[in-house]
Amino acid sequence: MLKITPTRESEKAFKVRLCGQLTKEYIPEVERLLNGEGAAAQTTSLDLANVTFVDREAMVFLCSAKARNIAIENCPSYVIRWIQQEGLCCGSEDPPTGGSPEK
């Protein structure tokens, strides 16, 4: 189960906070939010601070979001390692990171 909380932080910033298990079944809903409200914002981010599980399809989605300049915040370290090991971010040496917002 995944709790998805969209937040308009200002006129220019939109954030989607995720809590739980990020799996392929939830990607269309997250994508809908990013393409809807998120598309109108100057800065859009995904906060993964409370994500407990990510499947392969979700990791590919995170890499594609990062490629579209969506910041990935608080990415769990195991996800970062998995992306680096498999080269999922189109060979990028700059995968999503933990901690502060990353673009």
C-alpha positions as CSV (number, residue, x, y, z in Angstrom):
1,M,0.0,0.0,0.0
2,L,1.2,3.5,-0.8
3,K,-0.1,6.8,0.6
4,I,0.3,9.6,-1.9
5,T,0.1,13.2,-0.6
6,P,0.4,16.0,-3.1
7,T,1.4,19.4,-1.6
8,R,1.5,22.8,-3.2
9,E,4.4,24.3,-1.2
10,S,4.2,27.7,-2.9
11,E,2.9,29.1,-6.3
12,K,6.1,27.8,-7.8
13,A,6.8,24.5,-5.9
14,F,4.8,21.2,-6.0
15,K,5.8,18.2,-3.9
16,V,4.4,14.6,-3.8
17,R,5.2,12.8,-0.6
18,L,5.1,9.0,-0.7
19,C,4.6,6.7,2.3
20,G,4.7,2.9,2.0
21,Q,5.5,0.6,-0.8
22,L,6.2,2.2,-4.2
23,T,5.3,-0.4,-6.8
24,K,4.2,-0.4,-10.5
25,E,0.5,-0.3,-9.6
26,Y,0.9,3.2,-8.1
27,I,3.1,4.7,-10.8
28,P,0.1,5.9,-13.0
29,E,-1.4,7.8,-10.1
30,V,1.9,9.5,-9.2
31,E,2.5,10.2,-12.9
32,R,-1.0,11.8,-13.2
33,L,-0.2,14.2,-10.3
34,L,3.2,15.1,-11.7
35,N,1.7,15.7,-15.2
36,G,-1.2,17.6,-13.7
37,E,-0.5,20.0,-10.9
38,G,3.2,19.3,-11.1
39,A,3.5,20.4,-14.7
40,A,2.4,23.9,-13.8
41,A,5.0,24.3,-11.1
42,Q,8.5,25.6,-11.7
43,T,9.9,23.0,-9.3
44,T,8.4,19.6,-8.7
45,S,9.7,17.0,-6.3
46,L,9.1,13.5,-5.0
47,D,9.8,12.9,-1.3
48,L,10.6,9.3,-0.6
49,A,11.4,9.7,3.1
50,N,8.7,7.3,4.2
51,V,9.0,4.8,1.4
52,T,9.7,1.3,2.7
53,F,9.9,-0.7,-0.6
54,V,10.6,0.1,-4.2
55,D,10.2,-2.5,-7.1
56,R,12.2,-2.4,-10.3
57,E,9.5,-0.7,-12.3
58,A,9.3,2.1,-9.7
59,M,13.1,2.5,-9.9
60,V,12.9,2.9,-13.6
61,F,10.1,5.5,-13.1
62,L,12.3,7.4,-10.6
63,C,15.1,7.6,-13.1
64,S,12.7,8.8,-15.8
65,A,11.3,11.4,-13.3
66,K,14.9,12.6,-12.5
67,A,15.6,12.9,-16.3
68,R,12.6,15.2,-16.5
69,N,14.1,17.5,-13.8
70,I,11.8,16.2,-11.0
71,A,13.8,16.4,-7.8
72,I,14.0,13.1,-5.9
73,E,14.3,13.9,-2.2
74,N,15.2,11.5,0.7
75,C,15.8,8.5,-1.6
76,P,16.5,5.4,0.5
77,S,20.1,4.3,0.3
78,Y,19.3,0.7,-0.9
79,V,17.4,2.3,-3.9
80,I,20.4,4.4,-4.7
81,R,22.7,1.4,-4.6
82,W,20.4,-0.7,-6.7
83,I,20.1,2.0,-9.4
84,Q,23.9,2.4,-9.4
85,Q,24.6,-1.4,-9.7
86,E,22.2,-1.8,-12.6
87,G,22.8,1.4,-14.3
88,L,19.1,2.2,-14.5
89,C,19.4,5.9,-14.9
90,C,20.5,5.7,-18.5
91,G,24.1,5.2,-17.6
92,S,24.0,8.3,-15.4
93,E,26.5,8.6,-12.6
94,D,24.1,10.9,-10.8
95,P,21.2,8.8,-9.5
96,P,18.6,10.1,-7.1
97,T,20.1,10.8,-3.7
98,G,19.1,10.9,-0.1
99,G,18.9,14.0,2.0
100,S,18.3,17.3,0.4
101,P,16.5,17.9,-2.9
102,E,18.4,16.7,-6.0
103,K,17.9,17.6,-9.6
